[in-house]
Amino acid sequence: MKIKIIVFLSLLLSSMISLSAQDTCQKEVNSDFRSRGYKGSVLYTNHYFVWQGIETSHGYMFNRHHYLGAGVGAFFLPLDNVPAFGRVFAEYNAYIKEKGSTPTAGVKLGFCHALNYNNDCKFRNAAEIEPALGWSWTLKSGKGLLLGLSYPFYVTSKPDTKVSIYGMPKISFGIEF
């Protein structure tokens, strides 16, 4: 349990540091987080209303509609006998409308690893694909809020077994900058 708390706190700390590392250049009066250039996000995630997690993604906004980035995250169940999971991923998001409030669609491709693996765990390492839908709101501060619903699929195989696919619904809520 201590390792889960340490992993969670270190991810939270790194996310807070990355929020403060933004470009300090003068921005246009009407600019927002969906203008062209470096962008990022920090999200709280919840799988099955039980698994708690955090993730951060950093990348490039090509225009008001297309974001491509990479990120890291972790999620855990607050029980000692269940492993925590860490993940790395590439992410694409499409912002459908030009308005400050818009639906989003995206996908994450990555790798998931059990941080404190035990034999009761369904997998230790897995490829991951996560389609997502959500809604993004632009705030007056130039930041954004995101509420998302996704369904990550974990593709894995143990030695001498066939390929297995596991999935679980996920709700995400966070800030975009």
C-alpha positions as CSV (number, residue, x, y, z in Angstrom):
1,M,0.0,0.0,0.0
2,K,2.9,2.4,0.8
3,I,4.3,2.0,-2.8
4,K,0.9,2.9,-4.2
5,I,0.7,6.1,-2.2
6,I,4.3,7.0,-3.1
7,V,3.6,6.4,-6.8
8,F,0.4,8.4,-6.7
9,L,2.0,11.3,-4.8
10,S,5.0,11.4,-7.1
11,L,2.7,11.5,-10.2
12,L,0.7,14.3,-8.6
13,L,3.8,16.3,-7.8
14,S,5.2,15.9,-11.3
15,S,1.8,17.0,-12.7
16,M,1.8,20.1,-10.5
17,I,5.4,21.0,-11.6
18,S,4.4,20.6,-15.2
19,L,1.5,23.0,-14.8
20,S,3.9,25.7,-13.5
21,A,6.3,25.1,-16.4
22,Q,4.1,26.8,-19.0
23,D,5.4,29.3,-21.5
24,T,5.5,32.8,-19.9
25,C,5.3,34.7,-23.2
26,Q,2.6,37.3,-23.7
27,K,-0.6,35.7,-25.1
28,E,-3.2,37.3,-27.2
29,V,-6.2,38.6,-25.3
30,N,-8.6,36.1,-27.0
31,S,-6.2,33.1,-26.9
32,D,-7.1,29.9,-25.1
33,F,-5.7,26.5,-24.4
34,R,-6.7,25.3,-27.9
35,S,-4.5,27.8,-29.7
36,R,-1.6,26.4,-31.7
37,G,1.5,25.3,-29.7
38,Y,2.5,23.3,-26.6
39,K,-0.4,22.0,-24.6
40,G,-1.0,19.5,-21.8
41,S,-3.5,18.1,-19.4
42,V,-3.7,16.6,-15.9
43,L,-6.6,14.2,-15.3
44,Y,-8.1,12.3,-12.4
45,T,-9.3,8.9,-13.6
46,N,-11.7,6.4,-12.1
47,H,-12.2,2.9,-13.4
48,Y,-15.3,1.0,-12.4
49,F,-15.9,3.6,-9.7
50,V,-13.2,1.8,-7.6
51,W,-9.8,2.1,-9.3
52,Q,-8.3,5.6,-8.7
53,G,-5.7,7.1,-10.9
54,I,-4.0,10.2,-12.3
55,E,-2.4,10.9,-15.7
56,T,-0.7,13.7,-17.5
57,S,-0.3,14.3,-21.2
58,H,1.9,16.8,-23.0
59,G,2.1,17.5,-26.7
60,Y,1.3,19.9,-29.5
61,M,-1.9,21.5,-30.6
62,F,-1.7,21.8,-34.4
63,N,-4.8,24.0,-34.7
64,R,-8.1,24.5,-32.7
65,H,-9.1,20.9,-33.6
66,H,-6.1,18.5,-33.4
67,Y,-3.9,17.6,-30.5
68,L,-1.1,15.0,-30.5
69,G,0.9,14.2,-27.4
70,A,2.4,11.6,-25.1
71,G,1.8,10.9,-21.4
72,V,2.2,8.8,-18.3
73,G,-0.3,7.7,-15.7
74,A,-1.0,5.3,-12.9
75,F,-4.1,3.7,-11.3
76,F,-4.6,1.6,-8.2
77,L,-7.2,-0.2,-6.1
78,P,-6.8,0.8,-2.5
79,L,-6.2,-2.8,-1.3
80,D,-2.8,-4.3,-0.4
81,N,-3.1,-7.5,-2.4
82,V,-4.0,-5.8,-5.8
83,P,-1.2,-4.4,-7.8
84,A,-1.0,-0.8,-9.0
85,F,-0.5,-0.2,-12.7
86,G,1.7,2.3,-14.5
87,R,1.2,3.3,-18.1
88,V,2.8,5.3,-20.9
89,F,0.9,6.3,-24.0
90,A,0.6,8.4,-27.2
91,E,-2.6,10.4,-27.5
92,Y,-4.6,12.0,-30.2
93,N,-7.6,14.3,-29.5
94,A,-10.0,16.0,-31.9
95,Y,-12.0,19.0,-30.7
96,I,-15.1,18.9,-32.9
97,K,-16.4,22.5,-32.8
98,E,-14.7,25.9,-32.9
99,K,-16.7,27.0,-29.8
100,G,-15.3,27.2,-26.3
101,S,-17.6,24.3,-25.3
102,T,-17.1,21.4,-27.6
103,P,-17.4,17.6,-27.8
104,T,-14.1,15.7,-28.1
105,A,-13.1,12.3,-29.5
106,G,-9.7,10.7,-29.2
107,V,-7.6,7.6,-28.8
108,K,-4.6,6.6,-26.6
109,L,-2.2,3.8,-27.6
110,G,0.3,2.6,-25.1
111,F,1.8,0.1,-22.7
112,C,0.5,-0.8,-19.2
113,H,2.6,-2.6,-16.5
114,A,1.7,-4.0,-13.1
115,L,4.0,-2.2,-10.6
116,N,3.8,-4.8,-7.8
117,Y,2.8,-8.0,-9.7
118,N,1.5,-11.1,-8.0
119,N,0.2,-14.4,-9.5
120,D,-3.4,-13.5,-8.8
121,C,-3.2,-10.6,-11.3
122,K,-4.7,-11.1,-14.8
123,F,-1.7,-9.6,-16.5
124,R,1.7,-8.1,-15.8
125,N,2.3,-6.3,-19.1
126,A,-0.2,-5.3,-21.7
127,A,-0.6,-3.3,-24.9
128,E,-3.3,-0.7,-24.5
129,I,-5.8,1.0,-26.8
130,E,-8.3,3.5,-25.3
131,P,-11.0,5.1,-27.4
132,A,-12.6,8.1,-25.7
133,L,-15.4,10.6,-26.0
134,G,-15.8,13.7,-23.9
135,W,-16.6,17.4,-23.5
136,S,-14.2,20.3,-23.2
137,W,-15.0,23.8,-21.8
138,T,-12.7,26.8,-22.2
139,L,-12.5,28.9,-19.0
140,K,-12.0,32.7,-18.9
141,S,-8.5,32.1,-17.5
142,G,-7.4,30.5,-20.8
143,K,-7.3,27.0,-19.4
144,G,-9.8,24.2,-20.1
145,L,-11.9,21.6,-18.2
146,L,-12.4,18.1,-19.6
147,L,-14.9,15.5,-18.7
148,G,-14.4,12.2,-20.6
149,L,-15.7,8.7,-20.9
150,S,-13.4,6.0,-22.3
151,Y,-13.0,2.2,-22.5
152,P,-9.4,1.0,-22.3
153,F,-8.7,-2.4,-23.8
154,Y,-5.6,-4.3,-22.4
155,V,-4.2,-6.9,-24.8
156,T,-1.9,-9.4,-23.1
157,S,-0.7,-13.0,-23.1
158,K,1.1,-15.1,-20.6
159,P,3.7,-17.7,-21.6
160,D,2.0,-20.8,-23.2
161,T,-1.4,-19.1,-23.4
162,K,-3.4,-17.4,-26.1
163,V,-3.9,-13.7,-26.3
164,S,-6.4,-12.2,-23.8
165,I,-8.2,-8.9,-24.0
166,Y,-9.5,-7.1,-20.8
167,G,-11.4,-3.9,-20.7
168,M,-13.0,-1.6,-18.1
169,P,-14.9,1.7,-18.4
170,K,-13.1,4.8,-17.3
171,I,-14.3,8.3,-16.3
172,S,-11.8,11.2,-16.5
173,F,-12.0,14.7,-15.2
174,G,-9.2,17.3,-15.3
175,I,-7.7,20.5,-16.5
176,E,-6.2,21.3,-19.9
177,F,-3.6,24.0,-20.3
